[in-house]
């Protein structure tokens, strides 16, 4: 049964690689929600998910004929997503640099007693600090901490050795603590 | 210890090591993990349409490159034409472009690095230096002294003279100018360089000065109306088009123009993703222009439209920093009576 499903998936992939719109639609439907979730976790911004999902799949369909079927499609899509999100962070940083920054201090508390407001404030602080990290550190941290991937999974998805993922995640945590006004010693 | 040290394995990695150790950071990460799954609206049909459009654009670029290559082959294989150009000795990247119509493209860079004498068309032409991507066309608009220096597929340096640059790709192209680099993303522009003076005229779409610290632009960048950039914008401009127009005006230092574009964006496309950044931009620009009450209203509008947004805290702080003021009716402050 599982083998039959796998054969179906491969048949859909081959058809999509040939440019069959029905197969491309099927691929999109199968992976859309995963990609959307990854984008939201990487950016913390639900409002840009639709735009980036679209960009990811347009790029994916453009590159699909060159996709080697010995690789995993979800890993391949993850890397495209990482690149698109990296561009988004670049654009966001450029925009903020050009303007007076709205954020005066990322660790400044906001008097919002509701749980929802606290969660929103947490998200705002975390993603503002994540935006200050170098791309590679942010991507490793997001994969490990927010996507909750194991070292091995993050290594496969990001295409770097396990030890590099570990190093980048650790450095990211150190910098985040500094940016958020947390004592880095408590992380040791 | 460097990243490289880890890669070569000078420290063993515990496969079960926690991703986050700091308790304070763990609380923030928990909030990120618990984000509600996004409600994705985009449909397969939209993506496929977008893909078809991109493919058509790429094909047009390839056809243009092939046409240029064919024209080049024709020129190379016609010895009479070479006689007319004997004084234009081929000197690698320093070869002059005297013909305003000559485009610097992949095909031409290959030609300027050729080692065979003109007329010997049977020898293969091999590229030696970096090659400009075929989606980028650089033309000399006058009899310039030197040729652009190709630093990479999307990176070039312009010498003194008058130049036209047209990029059909959304990928950024970095153009080094005497007063600093600019980035072109699917845009077209004319550049005039005389000594250290640079004048950039944006003909189409996105051109951005790299590392722009504020709204000041070292060399004048202006937008001129062309067929693809008409002065009178149609009422049906999309959110993305309006956002791009605002960006372009901000890059050109045209604050009032950017404010007008952003107002149209957030009014005509109030629920679009671009309107979110647009309202924040609008608030900042209005504040910078001294219209603090209007800036406060822009921030208030953002908070009303997207109360749970990740930037809510930042926007709240920005609004508070403006102090108290009159109530707002949409984007406009209610006048005090």
Interface residues (C-beta under 8 A of the other chain):
Chain A: X21 X24 X25 X28 X29 X32 X33 X36 X37 X39 X40 X41 X44 X45 X46 X47 X48 X49 X50 X51 X53 X54 X57 X58 X61 X62 X94 X95 X97 X98 X99 X100 X102 X103 X104 X108 X110 X116 X117 X119 X120 X121 X122 X123 X124 X125 X126 X127 X128 X141 X144 X145 X146 X148 X150 X151 X152 X161 X162 X163 X164 X166 X167 X168 X169 X173 X176 X177 X180 X182 X184 X186 X187 X188
Chain B: X1 X3 X6 X7 X9 X11 X13 X15 X17 X19 X20 X21 X22 X23 X24 X25 X27 X28 X29 X31 X32 X33 X34 X35 X36 X37 X38 X39 X40 X41 X42 X44 X45 X46 X47 X48 X50 X51 X54 X55 X58 X208 X211 X212 X213 X214 X215 X247 X250 X251 X273 X276 X277 X280 X281 X283 X284 X285 X287 X288 X306 X308 X309 X310 X311 X312 X313 X314 X315 X316 X317 X318 X321
